[in-house]
């Protein structure tokens, strides 16, 4: 699923600003970026004593020195287009050590288990 997230957000822009994405930790120098991580993967459908489908959940974290509202709107839009269901947002946060505003959106998607 990480490959899917990377593909979804390849060349992601909001208000003409390129917004990079990284798995768990961003090492670049951009003033606006996203991180993502899987937070749960639970059985959703089983048959013949085997799990056939699961529901996986991912957090998409927005970090910015400015307003995150347009970014959040576009993250939700692109995830929905790609078959993900939005299930909630974190409270508004501010990281004092880095001076970034921070918001987390959580999404889930059913997937086949092979």
DRENFI-864115 format. One line per 2 residues: number of its first residue (from 1); their letters; for each residue x, y, z of N, C-alpha, C. Coordinates in nm, 3 decimals. Layout:
% residues N
NUM	a	X,Y,Z,X,Y,Z,X,Y,Z  ...
This chain:
% residues 114
1	xx	0.082,-0.120,0.000,0.000,0.000,0.000,0.086,0.127,0.000  0.208,0.117,0.053,0.295,0.234,0.050,0.319,0.281,-0.093
3	xx	0.337,0.186,-0.185,0.356,0.222,-0.326,0.236,0.299,-0.379  0.116,0.257,-0.338,-0.005,0.326,-0.382,-0.006,0.470,-0.331
5	xx	0.026,0.490,-0.205,0.029,0.626,-0.148,0.132,0.712,-0.222  0.250,0.656,-0.245,0.355,0.731,-0.317,0.307,0.770,-0.457
7	xx	0.237,0.679,-0.525,0.186,0.707,-0.659,0.077,0.814,-0.657  -0.014,0.802,-0.561,-0.123,0.899,-0.550,-0.069,1.041,-0.533
9	xx	0.036,1.056,-0.454,0.087,1.190,-0.422,0.209,1.231,-0.504  0.240,1.154,-0.608,0.349,1.194,-0.697,0.307,1.323,-0.768
11	xx	0.392,1.421,-0.767,0.364,1.551,-0.831,0.244,1.623,-0.768  0.221,1.603,-0.639,0.110,1.667,-0.567,0.139,1.816,-0.550
13	xx	0.042,1.898,-0.590,0.054,2.044,-0.579,-0.075,2.100,-0.521  -0.060,2.204,-0.442,-0.175,2.281,-0.393,-0.137,2.428,-0.407
15	xx	-0.223,2.505,-0.469,-0.198,2.648,-0.493,-0.063,2.670,-0.560  -0.031,2.586,-0.659,0.093,2.592,-0.738,0.219,2.562,-0.658
17	xx	0.206,2.504,-0.540,0.322,2.468,-0.458,0.339,2.317,-0.460  0.457,2.270,-0.499,0.487,2.127,-0.493,0.495,2.084,-0.347
19	xx	0.428,1.973,-0.315,0.427,1.924,-0.178,0.480,1.781,-0.178  0.602,1.763,-0.127,0.659,1.629,-0.123,0.593,1.543,-0.016
21	xx	0.606,1.411,-0.032,0.553,1.317,0.067,0.664,1.218,0.102  0.665,1.174,0.227,0.766,1.080,0.273,0.704,0.981,0.372
23	xx	0.759,0.863,0.375,0.714,0.759,0.468,0.766,0.791,0.608  0.679,0.817,0.700,0.700,0.844,0.842,0.779,0.972,0.872
25	xx	0.895,0.991,0.808,0.981,1.104,0.843,1.030,1.174,0.716  1.015,1.305,0.710,1.061,1.384,0.596,1.197,1.444,0.628
27	xx	1.293,1.422,0.540,1.430,1.469,0.562,1.467,1.592,0.479  1.375,1.643,0.399,1.403,1.756,0.313,1.392,1.890,0.384
29	xx	1.388,1.995,0.305,1.387,2.131,0.360,1.263,2.212,0.321  1.164,2.147,0.263,1.043,2.220,0.221,0.968,2.275,0.341
31	xx	0.901,2.388,0.321,0.820,2.448,0.427,0.681,2.387,0.436  0.646,2.303,0.339,0.521,2.229,0.341,0.550,2.089,0.288
33	xx	0.507,1.989,0.363,0.529,1.850,0.321,0.426,1.760,0.387  0.417,1.637,0.335,0.329,1.535,0.391,0.414,1.416,0.436
35	xx	0.367,1.349,0.539,0.421,1.218,0.574,0.302,1.123,0.583  0.332,0.993,0.574,0.226,0.894,0.583,0.276,0.771,0.657
37	xx	0.181,0.696,0.713,0.214,0.571,0.781,0.088,0.487,0.794  0.106,0.356,0.786,-0.003,0.263,0.812,-0.024,0.258,0.963
39	xx	-0.149,0.267,1.007,-0.176,0.265,1.151,-0.257,0.144,1.195  -0.319,0.072,1.101,-0.396,-0.047,1.137,-0.423,-0.129,1.012
41	xx	-0.440,-0.258,1.032,-0.480,-0.350,0.925,-0.558,-0.461,0.994  -0.690,-0.461,0.978,-0.776,-0.553,1.050,-0.859,-0.639,0.956
43	xx	-0.881,-0.762,0.998,-0.963,-0.853,0.918,-1.103,-0.795,0.899  -1.154,-0.808,0.776,-1.287,-0.756,0.745,-1.379,-0.863,0.692
45	xx	-1.325,-0.965,0.624,-1.405,-1.071,0.565,-1.324,-1.200,0.571  -1.387,-1.305,0.616,-1.318,-1.433,0.619,-1.410,-1.543,0.568
47	xx	-1.348,-1.650,0.523,-1.420,-1.766,0.473,-1.329,-1.887,0.477  -1.386,-2.000,0.505,-1.308,-2.124,0.516,-1.189,-2.108,0.609
49	xx	-1.212,-2.043,0.722,-1.111,-2.023,0.826,-0.990,-1.943,0.779  -1.009,-1.856,0.682,-0.903,-1.769,0.634,-0.955,-1.627,0.617
51	xx	-0.869,-1.531,0.644,-0.903,-1.391,0.618,-0.890,-1.366,0.469  -0.997,-1.315,0.408,-0.998,-1.289,0.265,-0.978,-1.141,0.233
53	xx	-1.029,-1.055,0.319,-1.014,-0.911,0.301,-0.985,-0.845,0.434  -0.913,-0.734,0.426,-0.886,-0.655,0.546,-0.918,-0.509,0.516
55	xx	-0.926,-0.432,0.623,-0.940,-0.287,0.611,-0.813,-0.228,0.666  -0.742,-0.158,0.579,-0.616,-0.095,0.619,-0.640,0.054,0.640
57	xx	-0.574,0.109,0.741,-0.587,0.251,0.772,-0.451,0.319,0.761  -0.454,0.437,0.702,-0.333,0.518,0.688,-0.358,0.658,0.741
59	xx	-0.256,0.713,0.805,-0.256,0.855,0.842,-0.176,0.931,0.738  -0.229,1.043,0.694,-0.157,1.138,0.612,-0.139,1.263,0.698
61	xx	-0.015,1.298,0.726,0.016,1.413,0.811,0.060,1.530,0.726  0.000,1.645,0.752,0.032,1.769,0.683,0.116,1.854,0.777
63	xx	0.230,1.900,0.728,0.316,1.993,0.801,0.336,2.115,0.714  0.312,2.232,0.770,0.328,2.355,0.692,0.355,2.473,0.784
65	xx	0.422,2.571,0.729,0.446,2.696,0.804,0.327,2.790,0.788  0.236,2.757,0.695,0.120,2.841,0.667,-0.010,2.770,0.700
67	xx	-0.113,2.804,0.627,-0.246,2.750,0.649,-0.260,2.613,0.581  -0.307,2.515,0.654,-0.318,2.379,0.599,-0.456,2.347,0.542
69	xx	-0.552,2.437,0.550,-0.690,2.404,0.512,-0.705,2.364,0.365  -0.644,2.437,0.272,-0.653,2.399,0.131,-0.582,2.266,0.104
71	xx	-0.472,2.245,0.173,-0.397,2.119,0.157,-0.483,2.003,0.206  -0.545,2.018,0.321,-0.631,1.914,0.377,-0.745,1.882,0.280
73	xx	-0.806,1.984,0.225,-0.916,1.966,0.129,-0.868,1.885,0.008  -0.751,1.917,-0.044,-0.698,1.847,-0.162,-0.653,1.705,-0.129
75	xx	-0.598,1.684,-0.010,-0.561,1.548,0.034,-0.686,1.461,0.038  -0.793,1.511,0.098,-0.918,1.434,0.106,-0.973,1.405,-0.033
77	xx	-0.966,1.503,-0.121,-1.018,1.487,-0.257,-0.940,1.380,-0.334  -0.808,1.384,-0.330,-0.728,1.289,-0.405,-0.739,1.148,-0.348
79	xx	-0.750,1.137,-0.217,-0.766,1.004,-0.157,-0.902,0.944,-0.195  -1.007,1.025,-0.194,-1.140,0.977,-0.232,-1.141,0.929,-0.378
81	xx	-1.080,1.008,-0.466,-1.072,0.971,-0.607,-1.006,0.834,-0.624  -0.912,0.802,-0.535,-0.837,0.677,-0.543,-0.894,0.566,-0.455
83	xx	-1.021,0.581,-0.414,-1.091,0.473,-0.345,-1.072,0.463,-0.195  -1.016,0.566,-0.135,-0.998,0.567,0.011,-1.114,0.641,0.077
85	xx	-1.151,0.595,0.195,-1.258,0.655,0.273,-1.198,0.737,0.387  -1.233,0.864,0.394,-1.187,0.949,0.505,-1.262,0.910,0.631
87	xx	-1.190,0.890,0.742,-1.258,0.851,0.866,-1.236,0.948,0.981  -1.153,1.050,0.963,-1.139,1.149,1.069,-1.011,1.231,1.059
89	xx	-1.011,1.340,1.136,-0.896,1.430,1.145,-0.852,1.444,1.289  -0.726,1.476,1.306,-0.674,1.508,1.439,-0.715,1.649,1.477
91	xx	-0.694,1.686,1.603,-0.708,1.828,1.637,-0.600,1.908,1.564  -0.619,2.038,1.555,-0.514,2.125,1.500,-0.395,2.122,1.596
93	xx	-0.275,2.110,1.537,-0.154,2.103,1.620,-0.052,2.204,1.572  0.039,2.242,1.662,0.151,2.328,1.629,0.275,2.269,1.695
95	xx	0.377,2.244,1.615,0.502,2.186,1.664,0.596,2.300,1.703  0.609,2.325,1.832,0.689,2.439,1.878,0.836,2.427,1.840
97	xx	0.890,2.306,1.840,1.033,2.290,1.811,1.068,2.319,1.665  0.973,2.297,1.572,0.999,2.319,1.430,0.918,2.436,1.372
99	xx	0.822,2.486,1.447,0.734,2.595,1.404,0.644,2.556,1.287  0.608,2.428,1.279,0.516,2.380,1.176,0.376,2.362,1.235
101	xx	0.275,2.405,1.157,0.139,2.365,1.187,0.127,2.221,1.139  0.047,2.141,1.208,0.041,1.996,1.181,-0.104,1.951,1.192
103	xx	-0.147,1.876,1.092,-0.283,1.819,1.090,-0.273,1.679,1.033  -0.345,1.584,1.094,-0.346,1.446,1.047,-0.486,1.409,1.001
105	xx	-0.492,1.349,0.882,-0.618,1.295,0.830,-0.601,1.144,0.819  -0.704,1.070,0.859,-0.698,0.924,0.857,-0.795,0.870,0.753
107	xx	-0.747,0.770,0.678,-0.823,0.709,0.570,-0.818,0.558,0.582  -0.920,0.492,0.527,-0.919,0.347,0.524,-0.962,0.296,0.388
109	xx	-0.921,0.170,0.361,-0.953,0.108,0.233,-0.957,-0.044,0.251  -1.055,-0.107,0.187,-1.059,-0.253,0.188,-0.957,-0.307,0.089
111	xx	-0.898,-0.421,0.124,-0.804,-0.482,0.032,-0.811,-0.634,0.045  -0.779,-0.702,-0.063,-0.776,-0.848,-0.062,-0.648,-0.894,0.007
113	xx	-0.660,-1.001,0.082,-0.545,-1.059,0.149,-0.508,-1.186,0.074  -0.387,-1.193,0.024,-0.342,-1.310,-0.052,-0.246,-1.394,0.030
